[in-house]
Amino acid sequence: MSSNLERRYRALLTVLPAWYRAEREEEMVGIFFADRDDDLDLEHGWPGWGEAGATLGLAVRVRFGARRPAGAVVRLLALTGLLGQLVAAAQSWTVAARLGWGEGRSVLWYDVLAAVAFVALVSGRRAVGRVAGGLVGVAGLVAVGSTLVGFGPGSPWWPDVLWQLPVWVTAVAVLLGFHREAPPVPRVWWAAVAVGLVGGVVSVVAASGLSTATLLLAWLVAVAVVAAFRPWTARVTAPATPSR
């Protein structure tokens, strides 16, 4: 008869894919139980925080691995989302340069975080990219929270949430897709961001301010650039095996 602790461990392992559990579940449960044989612990104990964190990290690496379709999708979504944010940043910087920095977006560090995340991920610095990408999502939450505080609880909140939704989706995609076992990012993304930044600047050269229409155009430019370059088809050279 299984103990409460065993049931809790098996419930934790459900975050892993079924095919992975079929191969490794019994082995992992045995490792978890290696030093936990006290009757009181078996009845009332819970998986440790370290074990839970390690299992969740393993689930992310397995579900969004280098050869998993879900992994390719979330990494493409993350890079496309960051590219769209950089195009929008190029627009705001252009407006600020033409009309004065008071007319552009005041929180320029928001754009800087997106730039740091993109550059870090493409250059292979995944840890830096994940931190910066996560902070971009936090910045979106702060922006919505400050708006709600400034306008009061009776003001409509959903326009701000919809405005920040792509930012949050991008942040989650960055955190899920770029784990330590993620494949290198194709270098063609450098060309994609160069074209996207130029497109962002050009889209507001004749405009008197930063409008919703030009921001929408920024995202369309990002999608068009990605569709044209098709970065997901670029070949990634596997690292050479060191000679013995």
N, C-alpha and C positions, 0 to 999 in steps of 0.2 A: 504494500500500500504506500503510495507516494505521500511525502510530507508536504506541509504548507510551503516550506521553503523551496522544495523542488518545483511545485506548481508555479510559484512566483518566478523562478528562474526560467521555466519553460514559457511562461507568459512574456517575459522579457525577450526571449529568443524569437518571438513571432514578428519582430521588426525585420528579421532576415527573410529573404525569399524562401519559398517552400522547397525549391530544389536544393538550396544550400543546407536547410535544416535536415532534409532527408539524408544528406551525406555526413553532416558534422554535429547534429544536435546531441546525440548521446555522448560523443567525445567531449563536447563543450560542457555539458552538465556534469560529467565526471570531473573535469578540471575545476569547475566552480565548487564542487563538493569536497575537494581534496583535503581541506583543513576545517571543514564545518561538520563535525559529527556530534556536537552536543545536543542532547534531546530538547532542551529549552530553545536552542537556536533553530533546530529543525522545525519546531512548532511556531515560533514567533519571529524568526529572523527574516530579513529582506536582503535582496542583492545589494552589494555596496555601490556607492556612487562611482567609484573607479570602474567597477565591472559594468555598470549601466552605461557609462560614457564610452568605454571601449567597445561595447556591443553596438551602440548607436553609430559610432564611427565606422565599425566594420560594415554595418548595414548600408551606410552611404557609399563606401568604397565598392561593395559588391553590386548594389543596385545601379550605381552610376559609374561603373568602371570603364576602362578604355575601350572594351569591345562590346559594351552594352548599348543598345539603341537609345535607351533613356538617358544615358550619360552624354551621348553625342547631342541629343536634343537640348538638354539643359545647358550645356556649354555653349552651344550656338545661341540659345536664348540669352545667356548672360552677356556674351560679347556683343550681340546685336543691341541689347538694351543699353550697355555702356556706350556703344557707338552713338546711339540716338541721343543720350544725355550729352555727349561731347559736341554733337551738332547743335543742340539747343544751347550749350555753353558758348559756342562760337557766335551764335546769334546774339546772346545777351552781352558778350564782350564787345561785339561790333556796335550795338546800340549804345552801350556805355561810352565807347570811344568817340562816337559821333555827337552824342547829346550831353555828355557829362556823366560821371560815374554815379551820380545820384539818381539818374533816370534808368539805369540798368538794374539788374537784380543785386540786392545788397549783400546776400550771403554768397560771396564768391568762393568761399572755402567748400561749398557744396559741389561746385564744378571741379575744384581741385581734387577732391576725393575721387570723383569719377575718373579723372585723368590718371591719377595715381593707380587706381585699380586696373584700368585698362592696360597701361604701360607695364605694370608689374606682371599681369597675367600673360601678356604676349611675350615678355622677356623671360618668362619661366620662374619668376619669384611668386610662387603661388601663395605662400603664407602672407606676404605683404598685400597681395591682391585681394585675398579673402577678408583681411582686416579692413582694408579701405572700402571694399564692396559692402561689407556689413555696416560700416559707419555711414555709407550713403543711405542705406535703408533706415538707420536710426535718425539721420537728418530729415528724412521724409516724415517720420513720426513726430519729430520736434516741430516741424513746420505746421503740421495739422494741429498739434496740440496748442501751439501759440496762436493759431487762427481762432480756435474755439475759445480760448481764454480772452482774446482781444474783442471778439464779437459777442460773446455771451452764449449761454446754453440754448437760447431760443433761435439762434441763427442756423441756417441750413449747413449741415456738415458734409453732405455727400459730394458736392462739387470738389472740395479739397481732397477727399478720399480718392475720387476718380482721377484727379490730377496726379496724385502720388502713387496710384496703383502700379503703373509701369516701373516706377523706381523700386517698389517693394518686391515685385516679381523678379526684377533684375538682381536685387540683393540676395534673394533666396536661391536663385539659380547659380550665382557665384559661389555661395556657401556649399551648395550640394555638388556642383560639378567639378570644382577645382580642388579636390582633395590631393593628398600626396602621391597617389598613384594615377592621377589624371595624365593623359598624353600631352606632349608639347603642343602649343598653339601654332598653327601654320603661319609663316611669316607674311603671307599675303594680307593679313589683317593690318599690317603697317600701311599698306597702300590703301586699304579700305578706309582707315581713319583719316588719312591725308585727303582723300577725295571728299569724305563727309564733312571735314572742317571747312574746306573751301566752299562746299555747297551751303553750309550754314552761314558763312559770311556773305556769299552772293545773294542768299534768299532775303536778306534784310538791307541790302545796300540802298534800295530805292524806298524803303519803308521809313516812316517817321517814328516808329516805336516798335516794341516787341509785342506782337499781337498773337492771339490764339491761332490764327490762320498760319502765321509763319512758324510757330512751334509745331503745328501739325505737319507743315511742309518739311520741317527738320526730320521728323520721324520717317516720313515718306522717303526722304533722301537717304536716310540710313538703310531702310529696307531695300531701296533700289541698288545701293552700293553693294550690299551683301548678296543680293540676287545676281548682280552682274559678275562679281568676282567668285561666287560660289566657294567660299573658303572651306566648306566641309568636304570638297572633293580634292583638296590639295594633299599631296602625299607627305607623310611625316616620316623622316628618316629615323629608323630605330638606332639607339645608341650602340656603338660597337662593343662587342664582348671583349673584355681585357684578356690579353694573352697570359698564359701561366708560365 
